[in-house]
Amino acid sequence: MTHRLTGQCHCGNITVLFETEQDPNLLQLRACDCSFCRMQGTRTVSDPRGRLSFSDPSKAIHRYSFATKTAESLLCRNCGVYIGALIAVEGATYGIVNVNVLDDKTPFAREPEVMNYVHETPAERLARRKAKWTPAEIVEG
């Protein structure tokens, strides 16, 4: 059974569709320990066998990279909400979604696992993300 989780940024300019065959209650809920994610209060999920789509008809996505520049954080230019992150590796795009933007947060009403990736090399970071993140796309226009 496919679970379709939808959401949007605060102003509604960017919408999200996250599809997973897994029970959302069982997905690993993560809270990255980096300063950016802590300041944003992010809690993220992914499913390497799922699908993630960010719809951006008004071109509101602002891409922000910091530190190792191995991922692009996606924020709304209008309301400033962090909606997720993307990487491009070996011709494919993978992403995570911030569950705080999802319409139904019920499956994620639990404490996230705090993750600390400070000891990863950029190559290790990309390999982990490729293995664990969701195939993703941004649909513009």
N, C-alpha and C positions, 0 to 999 in steps of 0.2 A: 504494500500500500504506500503510495506516495503522499508524503506530508508536504503541503504547500504553505509556507509561512511568508506573509507579506508584511510590508512596513514602509515607512517613509521618514524623511527628515522632518523637523518641526514645521517648516513652512510648506511642505508637500511638493517641492520642486524636484526632489529625487525620490524615486520609489525603489523598493527592494523586493525581489522574489527569490526565496531560498527553498529549494526542493531537496528532500531527503527521503530515502526509503527507511531510514532508521527512526525509531521512536525518538522524538525530540527530547523527551525526558531523560534519555540515556546518552545523549551527545555530551562529550567532554566540554564543560563550560570553563573557559579560561579567563584569567585576569592577568595580563602582562604586567610585570613589575617595573617597566621602564617609566621614566618621568612623564613622557607624553601620555601614555595610557592611564597612569595613576591620576593625572590631572583631569583627564576626560571621564574617568569612572567607567572605562570600557569593560565589557564582558563580551567575549566573542565565542562563536562556534564555527565549525566547519565540518564537512563530510566529503572525503575524497571521492566518494561514489555519487555525490549529489550534484546539484547545479545551482549556481548563484548568478543573478542578473541584477545589475543596477540600471534603472531607466532614468535617463537624463535629458528629457526633451528640451529643456530651457538652457542647457549647457551650464548648469549650476555647480557641477563638481569641480572642486579645487583639489589638486593633488599636492600633497605635502610629503617630502622625504627628509629624513633627518638621520643623524648618527651614521650607521653603516650604509645608508641609502640603498638597502636591499629590498625595500618595499615602498609603495606609495599609499599613504593614508588618504582616505577620501573624505572630504568635508564639504558641506554645502556653503557656497559663496554667500548665500543670502542669510541663513539662520545660524551658520557655524557648527551645526551638528556633525559629529564624526559618525559616519555610517559603516565604515569598514576599511579594508586594505586590500591591495592587489600586488602581485608580483608577476613578472613575465620571465619565464625561463624555458629555454629550449623550444621556442616557438609557441608556447602555450601560456595561458593566463590562469592564475589561481587566486582565490580570495577568501577572506573571512568576513563575517557580518557581525556588527555590534548588535547584540540582542536587545539593547535598550531602544532601538528604532523599530522593532517588530510590533505589529498590532497585538498579537497574543503572546504575552510574556509568561504565561502560566507555566510552560515547561521549564522555564529558567528561573523560577522562584526558589533558588537555592544558592548556597555560597559557591563562588567560582574557585577553581584551583588556581592558586597564584603561581605564575610561571616566571622564572628568571633565566634569561638567555644570554647573560653577560659573558659567559665563557665560550660561546659558540664563535667560530670563525665565520666570516661572510659566506664561505662555501658550505659550511655545515648548516647555517641558517637557511640558505636557499634549498638545500636538500631536504631538510625537515619540512619546510613549508610546501615544497612540491609533493611530498608524501602525505601530508596531513590536511592541506587546505583544499578548498572546493574549486573545481573547474568554474571559471567565472568569465563574465563579459560586462562591458558597459554598452548600453544601447542608447545612442544619441539621436536626437531629431524626431 
